[in-house]
């Protein structure tokens, strides 16, 4: 059994190429073969969000704090909150983040395929982020 103690976990800033706004990533992990599971705890300040991206085996988000928005390309913008669990199917282009007025944190869990858990794309523009009222 392995325990990664909270006080030993590193917190890093979300890379500016993949996030807009203030984002921190804590406890990032990738399990060794034969497992393909990896994840992290991600905190988003109000207005912060991911770039468009996809996951080859899908992604689960367990929301631990606050209120956020997510959208799959060509789908409605959806609102979620602490206690919700989100699933984005494999290879679906999407984004997620905090709302403009509330911070949000989630645990992200995904699997690697051919050594990669994610494909990053362009940033979500302010116009895309603010377009339309969220459902949910």
N, C-alpha and C positions, 0 to 999 in steps of 0.2 A: 504494500500500500504506500502511496506517495501523497503527502500533504504539502500544498503550496501555501504557506502561512501568509496571511494578509500583510504583515509588516515586511515580508520579503518580496512582495510583488511590486514590479516596476509600473509606474504610470508615465506614459509618453503622450505628447501632443499628437492628435490626428494629423497625418501628413496633409499639407495644403493642396497637394495635387488631387486628393481624394475627398476632401471635406471643405465645406464653406462654414466659416464661423469657428467658435471655440469648441473643440472636441478633445476629450482625453480618453485614452485607452489604457485599461488596467488589467493585469493578470492574463495577458494574451498567452494562449497555449496551443500547441499542436501535438497530438498524441502520436507515439511511434507506431510503425507498422506492426501488426496488420490493421490497426485502427486507422481511420481517415479523419477522425473528428478533431476539430479545433474550435476555438472561440475566444471570447474576451468580454469584459464589462466595458461598455462604452457610454460616456456621459456627454450630452449635448447641451450647450448653453442655449437660451432662447434664440431662435432664428438659425441655429446651426443645423447642418444636414450633410448627408453623404452626396457624392457625385452619383450619376447613373451607374449602375453596376449589375452584374448577374453572378449567380453561383451555379457551378456545374451539377451539383447534387441538391440544390435548394438551400434555404436558410430558415432557421427558427430564431425568433426574437422573443425573449421573455422580458416584459416591461416591468421594471422595478421601481421607477419613480416618474412622476410627472405626466405630461400629455405630449403626444407626438402626432405627426402626419406621415403617411406612406402612400406611395402610388406605384402601380405597375404601369408600364408604358401603355397608353391608349385607354387606361382604366380610370375610374374616379379616384380622387384624392380621398383617403380614409383617415379618420381620426381614431386614435387609440390612447389608452391610459394605463397607469400602474395596475398590475394584475392581469392584463391581457397577454395572450400568447399569439404571436403572428407566425404564419407560414408563407413563405414565398417559394413557389415551385421552381424546379431546376430550369436554368437558362432563361428566366423571365427578367427582362430589363426593368429595374425598379430603383427607387430611392426611399430613404426614411430619415427622419430627424425630429427635432423639437418644433413646437409651434412658435410663432413670433414672440409670444408673451409668456411662455412657460418652458422651463428646462425639462429634460427627459433623460432617463437612463435605461439601458436594456442590457441583457446578457445575449450576445450573439453566438449562435452555434451553427456550424456548417461543416461539410465534409470536403476534403480535397479529392480531386480527380486528376490523374496524371501530374500530381504534385502541386496543384493550385486550387485554393478554395474560392477564388474570386477573380472576375475580369472587370477591371475598372474602365470607365468610359468618361465622357465629358461631364463637367459640372452642371448641376441643375441651376438654371438661371433664376434670378429674382422673379421674373415674369412667370416662369413655370411653377415656382414654389408658391407664389401668392395667387395663382389663377384658381378661380372657382371656390365654392364653399365645400369644406370637407363633409363627407358622409359619415354616419356612425355616431 
